[in-house]
């Protein structure tokens, strides 16, 4: 039989954890600026992503609504933007659609006045319809095509600026 030596009262040596060692401390100090930079970027980008989603929802609301009779969209995607227009502390949302239509400007305006399109805050956006008179060399020239006209439909809405830097 083998005898076990008596305990001396000292704990056996243990290896310190990585995070408590000098190497772990250096790594933490080196990563702190990167973590801070990532948090700063998120602080700036998240409000922009939220407002972009609001604009996309307004565009989807327009696109899911049926087009007026004898009308078709000319572009696959609208011109849409978020910015501060004019002076003040607010966020402006603008989406512009181009239609080829046989309707008059008044008929289109009446149609979109009755439309159930939601804006960025749930209420209806301001909708403007205008029909430019094309020149012979215009992109909207109808030479050799049916006599349908071109209409531009703009959706406009606004909210407070929030934390989005584009709205300051």
N, C-alpha and C positions, 0 to 999 in steps of 0.2 A: 504494500500500500504506500501511496505517495502522500507525503504531508504537504498541505497548503501553507505557504508562509503566512504569518500573521499580518493583518492589515496595519499599515503605518498611520492611517488617519488622513492620508492625502488622496485626493481624487486623481484618477489617471489623467494624463494630459489629453485634452480634447482639441479638435481642430476648430478654429473660429469660423463662423459662417462667412460666405463670400461678401455679403453686404456689410458686415462689420469689419472686414479687413480693409487695409489701405487701398487695395485695388478696387474694391466695390465702392468706396467713398469717392475715388477719383472718377469712376464711371458715372455715378450719380451727378457729380458736379459738372461733368462734361455734357450730360444729357439735359440738364435743367434749361439751358438756353433754347435747345431744340423743342423741348416740350412747351416752353413759353411762347415761342414763335408759332407753333402749331395751334395753340389756344388763341392767339391773337388773330391768326388767319381765319379760324372758325368763327370768332366773334364778328369779323367783318363779313364773311361769306354767308353765314346762316340767314341773316336778315335779307340778303339779296336773293337767296334761294326761295325764301318764303314769298317775297314779292313776285319773283318769276313764276311761281306756282299759281299765284292769284291771277296774273296776266294770262297764263295758259288756260286757266279755268274760264276766264271771260271769252277767250278765243274759241274754246271748245263749246261754250254755250251758243255762240253765234253759228259755228259750223254744224252743230247738231240740230239747229232750227232749220226747217225746210226753206229752200230758196224761193223767192217770188216766182210766180208763173212766168214762163218764157224767159227764164234767166239762167245763167250758168256762171260759175266762178272761172275767171281767166287764169288765175295763178294757183299753184299747188299749196302755197303757204302765204299767209298774210305778212305784211310789214307790221311788226309789233315792237313796242319799246316802252321802257320805264325811264322816266327822267323828271327833272324839275323844269317845268316850262313856266316862264314868267318869273315873277319874284314871289318870295314867300317860303314857307317851310312846310312843304307837302310833297306827295308823290303822285305823279301823273302817269296814267296807263293809257296807251294809244294803240289801237289795232286798225289797220287799213286793208280793206278787201276791194278787189276790182272785179266787177261783174259785166258780162255782156248781156244786155236785156232789150226786150222789145217794149218795155214799160217806160212811161215818162218819169221824170224826177218826182213829180207830185204823187204819182201812184206808188212809187218805191217808198217815198217818205211816209205815206199813209200805211203801207204794208208794215214797215219797221216800227211805226208808232204803236201798232197793235201787237207786235211780236213779244214773246215772253223770253227775253234774253236777260241774263243776270250779269251784273257787273262784278267788280272785285269784292265789294262788301255785301253782296246779296241783293242790292237794289238795282233797278235797270240803269245801264249806262246811258250817257248822252249819245245819240246816234245822229250823224249828219250824212246826208246823201247829196252828192253833187255830180253833175254830168258835164264834163269838160267838152268843149267843141274841138274835135281833132282837126289838125291841119293835114294837108296831103302827106306830109312826111312824118307824121306822128306814129308812135308805136301802136296807137289805138285806131289807126286809120282803117276804115271799113271798105276801102276800094276793092271791088271785085268780090265782096262778101255780102251776106244778107244785110239788110238795112238796120239791124239791131244796133243800138247805141251802147256806149260804155258808161258805166256808173261807178263811182267810187263811194264806198260806204265806210265811214269812220266811226269806230266806237271809242268813246273817251270816258274815263272814270278817274277818280282821285281818292286818296286817303291821306292820313297824316304821315309824316316822314318815317316814324319808327327809328330804327337804327341803320337803315339803308343809306349809305353814303351818296348814292346817286340822287337822293332826294333832299339834299342839304344845300 
